[in-house]
């Protein structure tokens, strides 16, 4: 699957991964914008997955993207209430 990605889609995945890694590191240092970075990474990862399915694969299986979005919201809520 990685080989079939277009370079700009792979770049979006890398940005999403970088944002999620920064958010993970921010948990340790109690960075004030942690929630914003985490939400940005989760939304970008979900959106890029949808773009990849539409542009590269040519077929969108909506239940996979809905499950991914629900998991992203669950991760964000876990982080939000874990920090409160």
Secondary structure, 3 states (H helix, E strand, C coil): CCCCCCHHHHHHHHHHHHHHHHHHHHHHHCCCCHHHHHHHHHHHHHHHHHHHHHHHHCCCCHHHHHHHHHHHHHHHHHHHHHHC
